[in-house]
Amino acid sequence: MTIELKAKMRTLPTAALNETRAQGLIPAEVYGHGKNQHIFIAAKDYENFCKQATGVTLVNLIVDGQEPLKVLIGEIQHEPISGKVIHLDFKEIKMDEEMSARVPLVFAGVSKVVKEMGGTMIKSLDEVEISCLPDNLIGTIEVDLSVLISFDDVIHVADLKIPENITMVTEANRVVAGVKAKIKKEVLEAMAASGEEAKTAEVAKEGEASAAPVPEENKGETAKSN
């Protein structure tokens, strides 16, 4: 998926950037195969872009009406209090060269162990690194949690489904997700195995409680009632 984003060149000194931010412009840098470019992106245009983008997205960056540059968004800086975007980095890419990108994982489905056995889902990764030609780039990778049907099941990076024209860079043996028992599995098994014994012990305990000795201070009263 490729989305168009317009920009303008900037030559303002750094000291004036806060004024331009107040005017609805976001300072940005384009790091490419030639010299770096200093640009502005209209905040409204960037907001519209974010509504269309899903995960990792190729961008046709048009600077001052020139030929589009194929770029990916790199670092995004936010204002600590308001959360507004105050700076963007773009990385220029070549369409005939393989590129690497960190792609977010999207978790779908429900694990039987969580739904029926009270397990706690543990997600160890939220993104993985891939390598491919820009045209083959995917925005997200789906992780199907429904395959986790026991506490022993684990999803590894090697289990993720990706197109054949994409190479996974993240180590295949990395754990993506699994389910942890709120009570250790060994304890659960022991409880299940001794369920009848535990019940018997509980009844015996109640019997002992009913036959508990009378407190010293109440012995007189008990004798009178007899």
N, C-alpha and C positions, 0 to 999 in steps of 0.2 A: 504493500500500500504506500503510495506517494502522495503527499499533500503539499500544496503550494503555500508559500509564505513570503510576503513582500518585506523589503527592508530598504533603508537609506544609508548612504555613507555618512560617517560623522568625522569631523575634524576638531570638535570642541575639546578644550583642555579638561582634564579629569575633574578639576574643581567645579566645573559647570554641570556635571552629570546629575547632581541632585535636582537641579532646576528642571532639566529635561524629564526626569522621572515624574516630577510634579505635573508636567504637561502631558503625561500619559505615554511616554516613550521609554522603552527598556534598552539600555546599552547592551551591546553584544560583541563577541569576537568570532571571527571565522578563521580557524586554523586549517591551512590547506597545503597543497603541493607547491605553492609559490609563496608569496609574502602574505602575512596575516592581514585581515581586513577588519577595520573598526566600523561597526554599523549600529543603527537603531532599528528596533522593531516596535511597531505600535502595540501598546498593551491590549487593545481590543482585538487586534489581529491575532495575537498570541493566544488570547482566551478562546477565540473561535477555533484556532488550530487544536488546542487541547481537547475541545469537545469532539473533534473528529478522530484524533489520534488514539490508537490502541497499542499499548506497550511500545516496542521499538518501531519507529516509523521513519521512513525515508522522507526527506524534505526537499522540494524544489525551491531553493532560496533565490529569489529574484531581487537583486540589488540595483536600485535606480533604473529599472527597466532593462537591464542587460540580460544576456543568456543565463538561464537558471544554473545554479550550482547544486550538485547533489551533495547533501550534507546529512549528518545525524546530529541530534542534540546531545551535547556532552554534559558538562556541569551546569547545574541550575542553582543560583544563589537566591535565598529568600530573606526578606526583612524579618528579624527575629520576632518582633511583637505582632505585626499585622499579617505576616506570612506572604506578603506580596512579592512577586518575582522582581528582583532588582538587577540581575545580570544573567546573561546566557552565553554559553560557549557552543559553537558549532564546529563539527569536524568534517572537512571536505573529503569526499571519497571518489574513487575512480570506478566506473561501472564494469571495467574489464579486469579488476583486481579483487581477489578475495579479501574480505574484511572480517573483523571479529566484532561481536556485540554481546552485551549481557541482556538476556531475554527474561522477562518476568514469568514466573510460574503461576498458572491459574488453577486453583484447586476446585474440583467438581465431584459430585457424588457423595454418598454417605457410607461410612464404614459400619458394617454389622457389629463390630466389636464395640464401637462407640454407642450405637443406637440401642443395642440389646444387652450389652454386658457392662455398661458404665465406664468404658475405657476413656482415656484422655488422649486426644489427637496431638501428636508431636510433629511439628513441621520444622525440619532442620534447614531447609533451603527455601529461599523465596525467588531466586533467579539462578540461571546457569549461563555459561559462556559458550557461544557457538561460533563457527566460522563458515562463511559462504560467500558467493557472489552477491552483490547488492540486490539484483533482481530476485534472488531466492530468499531474501530476508523474511522471516516471520515475526509477527508482533508479540505473540505469547506462545507458551507451551502448556497444554492442559495436563493435569495430573488427576487420574481417576482414583479417588479414595475408596470406592466400593470394592476394590480388589483386596482390601485389608479385612479378612474374615476371621483372623485369629490373632492372638497377642504375639505370635511368632512371625507374622507377616511383616515385611518391610519393603518399601519402594525405594529402589536405587536409581541413580542417574541412568544406568544402563537400561532400565525399564521404560524410560520415557520414549514416547513415540514422536519421531521427527521425520521430515521428508528425507529421501535418499540423497538429495543434492545439498544437504547440510551436514557439517561435521561437528560432533560434540567435542568441545574443548575441556569442559569440566570433567574431572576424573570419574570413570564409570562406576566405581565402588562407593562413591559418596552417597550417604543416606539422604533421601528427600523427605520421607515421612514414615511414621509408624505409630502404633498405639501402645500406650503405657497403662497398665492396670493400676487402679487407685489402691488396690491391695495386691501385694506381690503374688504372682502366679502360684508359687509354692504354697502360700498360705491358703489361697482359694481352693487348691486341690486338696489340701489337708482338711479344710472345713467341709468340703463335699464328701470326703471319704469317711469322716467321723461325725457326720450329721446326726445319726441316730444316737451315738454315744453322748454327744453334746446335749441332746434333748433329755436323755435319761439322767445325766448329771444335773441338769437344771431342775428336774422334778425332785431329785434327792435333796438338792439344796433347799428347795422350798419346804420339804418335809422337816429338815433340820431346823429351819427358821421357826416353824410352828411348835417345835418341841424345845425351843430355847429355854434356858433356866430362868426362873423368876428373879428379878433384881432383889437384892438384900432388903431394901427399904419397903418392898411390897409383900414380903413373906407373911407378915402378921395379918394383913388384910386378906390374903389368900386363905390362911388357916381359918379365919373367922367365917368366911363364906362357905367353907366346907363343913 
